[in-house]
Amino acid sequence: MVNSLHHPKRRLFLSVAINSTGSAGRSWASPGTDWKRFGRYDHYLRSAELAHDGLFDIVFVSDHPALQRDNTSRPLHSFDPTVLFSAIAAQIPDVGFLLTASSSYNSPYNLARRLATLDHISGGRVIWNVVSSFNPDIAANFGAAPLPPRAERYRRADEFVELVKKLWLSWDAPQGDTPAEKLWDETSARKVRHKGEFFQVEGPLNVPIGPQGHPVIAQAGASDAGIDLAAKHSDIVYASLFNKQAAFEYKAQLRDRALVHGRDPENILLVPGLVVVLGETREEAYRKHEALHGSEGEEGLVRDFFKRAAIPDLAGLDPDKPIDPALFTYTQDQLRPVGFTRSFAELTAAEELTPRQLVRLVDGGHRLAVGTPQEVADTILDWWRTGAVDGFNIHIPVLPEGIAEFNRTVIPLLQASGAFPTRYDDLTIRRRLGLPDPAPAVGLSEARQSNAR
């Protein structure tokens, strides 16, 4: 049953990932679906419609501007999320749009302009997920230069985000009566005059400040540099967290770094990923989980996990003996993301788990909730009520039908608990999430601030 601890200050927030054909690698081959739907706009539109039906706060599209090498799995990234959400925003109200864009392979002015434009079009519903690209295949698509070292990529990311935020707040368009003559001057359209290690930009941006001040910023940092970047700039953190202890420890790190940067840690929301596999019984959910990975039983699921983990030392493990956490070693400068490897190390250190147990707790680099709708709701509410998280980014194995199933079975349980709303409010995504307005902090015009109040 759902526990009865007091609710946190904020309500539960939920986003849902609508990448490709679903989070499961073989979701493209799911019976009764069109395998090539990852290349159809109406597929993403339908997924967003279902998210709106379920009152999800956010729909999320990650991005990776390179075709993946594994041609047996669904192509996880295809359409450009900025263009995709521009079309969806015109047809779907209320929902926030969390889109990924790289700080490594974009221009700050152009990206600031595109995101600000979409924020105006959508009425203040844009969230930018900042990533520092780690794949050499991406670097090869943008020139002959090799992928920069991690430390350089994060220095660039820090300067990039700082500059974009300045640009977003650089043109304070006039409010109220029609101007007598000039539409702006140097006090309302302010040059940023940025000169840094990586960028030199004069400004101001030619898009006025948007309806929510500027887009919400998200990040998924797990390395030391990533956590510092998130603590300095992010409003939402999408981390890979496999157990509550890891979530509390991550929150503590984030809090400490936020204070160093002069930020209130309460203004940073922790919303990790959660893969959901539902069944009328737990056994039915287990069989569905196995089928999603092309397995005919738990042994096949374990073998598939070892293969996808890409850690050679796992191959010879006994599926019924506890895993040594030392297998999941990582370094701060490794090429692959630190977060997933770190999460495996933390989970196996905190809990004595066999491979057979581990595959029922983790899927695709995120925590797995496999079971009945009540069991899934209990998991979500337990993490939220104990203060480990502010919500979850739900990953659905097969899209779009899986969102409808979640809406039908899990959402009513969350609503009955009082944790999740029964209707949308008419607010920007920033205000719905309870985040502060960034605009007044930079001394904008009295007319605009009065309007905002």
Secondary structure, DSSP 8 states (H G I E B T S, - for coil): --------SS--EEEEE--TT-SSTTGGG-TTS-TTGGG-HHHHHHHHHHHHHTT-SEEEE---SS--S-TTS--S--S-HHHHHHHHHTT--S-EEEEEEESSSS-HHHHHHHHHHHHHHHTS-EEEEEE----HHHHHTT-SS----HHHHHHHHHHHHHHHHHHHTSB----SS--SS-S--TTTB----EE-SS-EE----SS--BTTBS-EEEE---SHHHHHHHHHH-SEE-----SHHHHHHHHHHHHHHHHHTT--GGG-EE--EEEEEE-SSHHHHHHHHHHHTT-SSHHHHHHHHHHHHT-GGGTT--TTS---GGGS---TT-SS-HHHHHHHHHHHHHS---HHHHTTTEETTEEEEEE-HHHHHHHHHHHHHTTS-SEEEEE-SSTTHHHHHHHHHTHHHHHHTTSS-SS--SS-HHHHTT---SSGGG---HHHHHHH-
